[in-house]
Amino acid sequence: MKGYDYLIVGAGLFGATFAYEANKRGKRCLVIDKRDHVGGNIYCESIEGINVHKYGAHIFHTSNKEIWEYVNQFCEFNNYINSPVAIYKNELYNLPFNMNTFSKMWGIKTPTEAKAIISEQIKELNITEPKNLEEQALSLVGRDVYEKLIKGYTEKQWQRRCCDLPSFIIKRLPLRFTYDNNYFNDRYQGIPMGGYNQIIEKMLSGSEVLLNTDYFEFIKENQDVAKKTVFTGQIDAFYNYSLGVLEYRSVRFENETLDMENYQGNAVVNYTEAEVPYTRVIEHKHFEFGTQEKTVISREYSSEWKIGDEPYYPINNERNNALYEEYKKLADKEESVIFGGRLGQYKYYDMDKVIISALDAVKKEFDK
């Protein structure tokens, strides 16, 4: 296998975007992925006619009109608005924290009343310099919101007590004093009608694709396969963890098909009390306003990560960020390797930011 211009490692959104743009410029690309499907973490699996977000809920949202128009060339989006709810014991609250949340919590009606209660609670706590996540959250939203909607959920996410977590994890907690349940502030938002797979498949239509293919095994036998490599795997794995291991959080899903039309009435429901082991339940049909006779739900569990597990969320603390910068110094010296995506750049990206990053790499590579 020789003669390719680019070997693209990873058939996710970054790799697929780069391949699409390289193909438009007449370049020959080989895309490999260790999974048995393309799409990376936005891959959808069809179960009972429902597009199940196999690796967790993905709602496309952006304020960048250029990126919105870019993805719309590959599919048509519906008008889904992300409006998750949270359950604490037998109480149901709207997210993000807004007037519906505060009205339910305190029996009040106006923003003035809500602001007064939050301010009084913050004042009573008298936290001037937060020493941990718990103190940081309390100093931002007060005791009631913290105890019911943040504490248990966060401790399940990190499997550590909030008082043992660093304050930087919660830099801000947006409080909205309107009756608006739209989770995102972005101008454009929706779900592809028919799921995300069509986007990736169209992007990769001009490339050759090999699935179930591990890069490190493949390259041993095909060292001269391409002039350049686009690597979207873990940057520390590329260098055989020579400087140390970058840390992640992982996620585990339990899927269940139910013989009913509607399980929870919403696509995303968070469970914020510590006693419930999962962090949230996703009912996938609601992303596309499905009317199927059955429904599919996914219970989501946060888990510790170790080498070999699926890495989801980089832990961007001081230690890991410093280690990544050392790996980046090595990466910057590579003349024939481009690193991209959340694993290659050790950064949590929303989907629009992945595409922006890939297009930036394309410009740097071809617009010289």
C-alpha positions as CSV (number, residue, x, y, z in Angstrom):
1,M,0.0,0.0,0.0
2,K,1.8,3.1,-1.3
3,G,1.2,6.3,-3.2
4,Y,-1.2,8.1,-0.8
5,D,-0.7,11.7,-0.1
6,Y,-2.2,11.4,3.4
7,L,-2.7,8.6,5.9
8,I,-5.4,9.9,8.2
9,V,-5.6,8.1,11.5
10,G,-9.1,8.3,12.9
11,A,-12.4,8.5,11.0
12,G,-14.0,11.0,13.3
13,L,-15.0,14.6,12.6
14,F,-11.5,16.0,12.4
15,G,-10.1,13.3,10.2
16,A,-13.1,13.2,7.9
17,T,-13.1,17.0,7.5
18,F,-9.4,17.0,6.6
19,A,-10.0,14.1,4.2
20,Y,-12.9,15.9,2.5
21,E,-10.9,19.1,2.0
22,A,-7.8,17.2,0.8
23,N,-9.9,15.2,-1.7
24,K,-11.3,18.5,-3.1
25,R,-7.7,19.5,-3.7
26,G,-6.9,16.4,-5.7
27,K,-5.1,14.6,-2.9
28,R,-5.3,10.8,-2.3
29,C,-6.2,9.8,1.2
30,L,-6.2,6.6,3.2
31,V,-8.3,6.8,6.3
32,I,-7.9,4.1,9.0
33,D,-9.8,3.6,12.2
34,K,-9.4,1.0,15.0
35,R,-13.2,0.8,15.4
36,D,-15.5,-1.2,13.1
37,H,-17.3,2.0,12.0
38,V,-16.5,5.5,10.8
39,G,-17.7,8.7,12.7
40,G,-15.7,8.5,15.9
41,N,-17.8,9.5,18.9
42,I,-20.6,11.0,16.8
43,Y,-21.5,7.6,15.3
44,C,-25.1,6.6,15.4
45,E,-26.3,3.0,15.7
46,S,-29.7,2.2,14.3
47,I,-31.8,0.2,16.8
48,E,-35.6,-0.2,16.3
49,G,-35.4,2.5,13.6
50,I,-33.9,4.9,16.2
51,N,-30.6,6.6,15.7
52,V,-28.8,5.8,19.0
53,H,-25.9,8.1,19.8
54,K,-23.6,5.3,20.7
55,Y,-21.0,7.4,22.5
56,G,-23.3,9.8,24.3
57,A,-25.6,12.7,23.4
58,H,-24.3,14.9,20.6
59,I,-26.2,18.1,19.8
60,F,-24.7,20.3,17.1
61,H,-24.6,24.0,18.1
62,T,-22.6,26.9,17.0
63,S,-22.7,30.7,16.6
64,N,-20.4,30.5,13.6
65,K,-22.6,31.0,10.5
66,E,-19.8,29.8,8.2
67,I,-19.5,26.5,10.1
68,W,-23.3,26.1,10.2
69,E,-23.5,26.5,6.5
70,Y,-20.5,24.1,6.0
71,V,-22.2,21.2,7.8
72,N,-25.5,21.9,6.2
73,Q,-24.0,20.9,2.8
74,F,-23.9,17.3,4.0
75,C,-27.3,17.0,5.6
76,E,-30.5,18.8,6.7
77,F,-30.8,19.6,10.4
78,N,-34.0,19.6,12.4
79,N,-35.0,22.3,15.0
80,Y,-34.1,20.3,18.1
81,I,-33.4,22.5,21.1
82,N,-31.4,21.0,24.0
83,S,-33.5,21.5,27.1
84,P,-32.3,18.9,29.7
85,V,-34.0,18.4,33.0
86,A,-32.6,17.2,36.3
87,I,-34.1,14.9,38.9
88,Y,-33.1,15.2,42.5
89,K,-34.9,12.6,44.7
90,N,-38.5,13.1,43.5
91,E,-38.1,16.7,42.4
92,L,-37.7,17.8,38.8
93,Y,-35.8,20.9,37.8
94,N,-35.0,22.6,34.5
95,L,-31.4,23.1,33.2
96,P,-29.6,25.3,32.8
97,F,-30.3,27.1,36.1
98,N,-33.0,29.5,35.2
99,M,-36.3,31.0,36.5
100,N,-38.1,27.7,36.1
101,T,-35.4,26.1,38.3
102,F,-35.6,28.8,40.9
103,S,-39.4,29.0,40.9
104,K,-39.6,25.3,41.5
105,M,-37.0,25.4,44.2
106,W,-38.2,28.4,46.2
107,G,-41.8,29.0,45.1
108,I,-40.9,32.5,43.8
109,K,-41.9,34.2,40.5
110,T,-39.5,37.1,39.8
111,P,-35.8,37.5,39.0
112,T,-35.5,40.0,41.8
113,E,-36.7,37.4,44.3
114,A,-34.3,34.7,42.9
115,K,-31.3,37.0,42.9
116,A,-32.1,38.0,46.5
117,I,-32.2,34.4,47.8
118,I,-28.9,33.5,45.9
119,S,-27.1,36.6,47.1
120,E,-28.2,36.0,50.7
121,Q,-27.0,32.4,50.7
122,I,-23.6,33.4,49.2
123,K,-23.3,36.2,51.8
124,E,-24.0,33.8,54.6
125,L,-21.3,31.4,53.5
126,N,-18.6,34.1,53.4
127,I,-16.2,32.3,51.1
128,T,-13.6,34.8,49.9
129,E,-11.0,32.5,48.4
130,P,-12.5,29.1,47.3
131,K,-10.0,26.3,48.2
132,N,-11.8,23.5,46.3
133,L,-14.7,22.8,43.9
134,E,-17.3,22.7,46.7
135,E,-16.4,26.2,48.0
136,Q,-16.1,27.5,44.4
137,A,-19.6,26.3,43.5
138,L,-21.1,27.5,46.8
139,S,-19.6,31.0,46.3
140,L,-21.2,31.1,42.8
141,V,-24.8,29.7,43.4
142,G,-25.4,29.3,47.1
143,R,-26.3,26.3,49.1
144,D,-29.6,25.1,47.7
145,V,-28.6,24.9,44.0
146,Y,-25.3,23.4,45.0
147,E,-26.7,20.7,47.2
148,K,-29.5,19.6,44.9
149,L,-28.1,20.1,41.4
150,I,-24.3,20.1,41.5
151,K,-22.9,18.2,44.4
152,G,-24.0,14.6,43.8
153,Y,-23.8,14.9,40.0
154,T,-20.2,16.2,40.1
155,E,-19.1,13.6,42.6
156,K,-20.4,10.9,40.4
157,Q,-18.7,12.4,37.4
158,W,-15.3,12.5,39.1
159,Q,-15.8,9.7,41.7
160,R,-14.3,12.0,44.3
161,R,-15.8,14.3,46.9
162,C,-16.3,17.9,45.8
163,C,-14.2,19.1,48.7
164,D,-11.3,17.0,47.3
165,L,-11.6,18.4,43.8
166,P,-9.8,21.5,42.6
167,S,-11.8,24.7,42.3
168,F,-10.7,25.3,38.6
169,I,-13.1,22.6,37.4
170,I,-16.0,25.0,37.9
171,K,-14.8,28.4,36.7
172,R,-18.3,29.7,36.4
173,L,-21.9,28.5,36.7
174,P,-24.3,30.5,34.5
175,L,-27.4,31.6,36.2
176,R,-30.2,32.8,33.9
177,F,-32.9,34.9,35.3
178,T,-35.4,34.2,32.4
179,Y,-37.9,31.4,31.8
180,D,-35.8,30.0,29.0
181,N,-34.8,26.3,29.0
182,N,-32.5,26.4,26.0
183,Y,-29.2,25.0,27.3
184,F,-27.1,26.7,24.6
185,N,-26.6,30.3,23.8
186,D,-25.6,29.6,20.2
187,R,-27.5,31.0,17.3
188,Y,-27.6,27.7,15.4
189,Q,-28.6,24.3,16.9
190,G,-30.1,21.0,15.8
191,I,-29.7,17.3,15.0
192,P,-29.1,15.9,11.5
193,M,-32.3,14.5,10.2
194,G,-31.3,10.8,9.8
195,G,-28.4,10.9,12.2
196,Y,-24.7,12.0,12.0
197,N,-23.4,9.0,10.0
198,Q,-24.4,10.6,6.7
199,I,-22.1,13.6,7.3
200,I,-19.0,11.5,7.8
201,E,-19.9,9.1,5.0
202,K,-20.2,12.0,2.5
203,M,-17.0,13.5,3.8
204,L,-15.1,10.2,3.3
205,S,-16.7,9.3,0.0
206,G,-13.5,10.3,-1.9
207,S,-11.1,8.4,0.4
208,E,-10.2,4.8,0.9
209,V,-11.2,3.6,4.3
210,L,-9.8,0.7,6.4
211,L,-11.7,-0.2,9.6
212,N,-10.6,-2.5,12.5
213,T,-7.1,-1.2,11.8
214,D,-4.8,-0.2,14.6
215,Y,-2.3,2.4,13.5
216,F,0.7,1.1,15.4
217,E,0.3,-2.4,14.0
218,F,-0.5,-1.0,10.5
219,I,2.5,1.3,10.2
220,K,4.9,-1.5,11.0
221,E,4.0,-3.1,7.7
222,N,3.3,0.1,5.8
223,Q,5.9,2.7,6.7
224,D,5.9,4.3,3.3
225,V,2.2,4.3,2.8
226,A,1.8,8.1,2.6
227,K,3.8,11.3,2.3
228,K,2.2,12.7,5.5
229,T,0.1,11.5,8.4
230,V,-2.8,13.2,10.1
231,F,-3.0,11.7,13.6
232,T,-6.1,12.1,15.7
233,G,-5.3,9.5,18.3
234,Q,-3.7,10.1,21.7
235,I,-0.6,12.2,21.3
236,D,1.1,10.5,24.2
237,A,0.4,7.1,22.7
238,F,2.0,8.3,19.5
239,Y,5.2,8.8,21.4
240,N,4.8,5.6,23.4
241,Y,4.0,7.5,26.6
242,S,7.7,8.4,26.7
243,L,7.2,11.6,28.8
244,G,4.3,10.2,30.9
245,V,0.6,9.4,30.6
246,L,-2.0,12.1,30.0
247,E,-5.2,11.5,32.0
248,Y,-8.8,11.3,31.0
249,R,-12.2,10.5,32.3
250,S,-14.1,7.7,30.6
251,V,-17.8,6.9,30.3
252,R,-19.7,3.7,30.3
253,F,-23.2,3.2,28.7
254,E,-25.9,0.7,29.4
255,N,-28.5,0.5,26.6
256,E,-32.0,-0.8,27.0
257,T,-34.7,-1.2,24.4
258,L,-38.2,-0.7,26.0
259,D,-41.5,-1.8,24.7
260,M,-43.1,1.6,25.1
261,E,-43.4,4.8,23.0
262,N,-42.0,7.3,25.6
263,Y,-39.9,6.6,28.7
264,Q,-39.1,10.0,30.1
265,G,-40.5,12.6,27.8
266,N,-37.1,14.3,27.2
267,A,-33.9,13.4,25.4
268,V,-31.6,14.1,28.3
269,V,-32.5,13.7,32.1
270,N,-29.7,14.2,34.6
271,Y,-29.8,12.4,38.0
272,T,-28.1,14.7,40.5
273,E,-28.3,12.7,43.7
274,A,-25.3,10.7,44.7
275,E,-27.4,7.6,45.5
276,V,-28.4,7.0,41.8
277,P,-25.3,5.4,40.3
278,Y,-25.6,6.9,36.7
279,T,-25.3,10.5,35.9
280,R,-28.0,10.7,33.2
281,V,-30.4,8.9,31.0
282,I,-30.6,9.6,27.3
283,E,-33.8,8.7,25.3
284,H,-32.5,8.9,21.8
285,K,-35.8,9.1,19.8
286,H,-36.5,12.5,21.2
287,F,-33.5,14.0,19.3
288,E,-35.4,13.4,16.1
289,F,-38.9,13.6,17.4
290,G,-39.4,9.9,16.8
291,T,-42.8,8.2,16.8
292,Q,-41.5,4.6,16.9
293,E,-43.5,2.1,18.9
294,K,-40.5,1.2,21.0
295,T,-37.8,3.4,22.6
296,V,-34.1,3.1,23.4
297,I,-32.5,4.6,26.5
298,S,-28.9,4.8,27.6
299,R,-27.8,5.1,31.2
300,E,-24.5,6.9,31.4
301,Y,-21.9,6.1,34.1
302,S,-18.7,8.1,34.6
303,S,-15.7,6.0,35.2
304,E,-11.9,6.1,35.9
305,W,-9.7,5.8,32.8
306,K,-6.6,3.6,32.3
307,I,-4.6,2.9,29.2
308,G,-6.7,0.7,26.9
309,D,-10.0,2.3,27.9
310,E,-11.9,4.7,25.7
311,P,-10.7,8.2,26.6
312,Y,-13.5,10.8,26.6
313,Y,-12.7,13.9,28.6
314,P,-9.2,15.2,29.0
315,I,-8.4,16.2,32.6
316,N,-7.0,19.7,31.9
317,N,-5.4,20.4,35.2
318,E,-2.0,21.9,35.7
319,R,-0.1,18.7,35.7
320,N,-1.7,17.3,32.5
321,N,-1.5,20.6,30.6
322,A,2.2,20.9,31.4
323,L,2.8,17.4,30.2
324,Y,0.8,18.0,27.0
325,E,2.9,21.1,26.3
326,E,6.0,18.8,26.4
327,Y,4.5,16.4,23.9
328,K,3.4,19.4,21.8
329,K,7.1,20.4,21.6
330,L,7.9,17.0,20.1
331,A,4.8,17.3,17.7
332,D,5.9,20.7,16.5
333,K,9.2,19.3,15.2
334,E,7.4,16.7,13.1
335,E,7.5,17.7,9.5
336,S,5.3,14.9,8.2
337,V,2.7,14.5,11.0
338,I,-0.3,16.7,11.7
339,F,-1.9,16.2,15.1
340,G,-5.6,17.0,15.5
341,G,-8.8,16.4,17.4
342,R,-9.5,16.1,21.1
343,L,-7.0,13.3,21.6
344,G,-4.3,14.7,19.3
345,Q,-4.5,18.1,20.8
346,Y,-5.6,17.0,24.3
347,K,-8.6,19.4,24.4
348,Y,-12.3,18.9,24.9
349,Y,-13.9,20.2,21.6
350,D,-17.5,20.8,20.8
351,M,-18.3,19.6,17.2
352,D,-18.2,23.0,15.6
353,K,-14.8,23.6,17.2
354,V,-13.4,20.3,15.8
355,I,-14.4,21.4,12.3
356,I,-12.9,24.8,12.8
357,S,-9.7,23.2,14.0
358,A,-9.6,20.8,11.1
359,L,-10.2,23.6,8.6
360,D,-7.4,25.6,10.2
361,A,-5.1,22.7,9.7
362,V,-6.2,22.5,6.1
363,K,-5.5,26.2,5.5
364,K,-2.1,25.8,7.1
365,E,-1.3,22.7,5.0
366,F,-2.6,23.9,1.6
367,D,-2.8,27.7,1.6
368,K,1.0,28.3,1.6
